[in-house]
Amino acid sequence: GTISYFRNGVPLGVAFDNVKTGTGFAYFPAVSLSCEEHIRINFGDRPFCYNLEGYRPIQAYPAEKMQCVEQYLQSVNNILKNLLNPVQQNVLYNQISMAHIFDNIGHLLLDPYIIHSLVVPFITDTCQLPEKRTRFFESIATFLDRWELEVFVEEL
C-alpha cells in the first residue's frame, strides 16, 4: 500500500510506498510540532471540510441520529416561520413546541459532528433572515442549560 498526505484537500504526494499491510502490522499517525505551533487533525469526529473521493472517516456518525436532528430542525424551521408571521402567531403553542424539540435534541446539539454537518448549514441556509436567526439563537439560549449553551457556542 501507499501513504499519502493532503493539506486542505490538496494532495502533497506519496510519502511512503510499498507499505506492508495485513496481520501483525499496525501504523499510528504522529505529528511533531515546535513551540507555539498548533494542529487540528480530523479523523472523522466532525464532517470533513474536504471530502476525498473513495475515502470515508474512521468513525461514521449514526444515520438515525442525523435523521432525527434533521427532522427536528425542520420543525424548528416551521415554528420560526410561524413566529415571524403575525397572522399565525400562537406564541404559547410555539414556545411549548420549541421547548419539546430542544428537550429531545438538546444533548445532540453538543456533538461537533451534528453542529458542523447540520446546525451550521441550518443557520446559514435556512435562517438567512436576521429575525429568523435571532429567534433561533434566542430559542437555543432559552432552552439549553448554561453549560450546554457554552459547549454549543464554543463549537460554533
Disulfide bonds with the S-S distance in Angstrom:
none
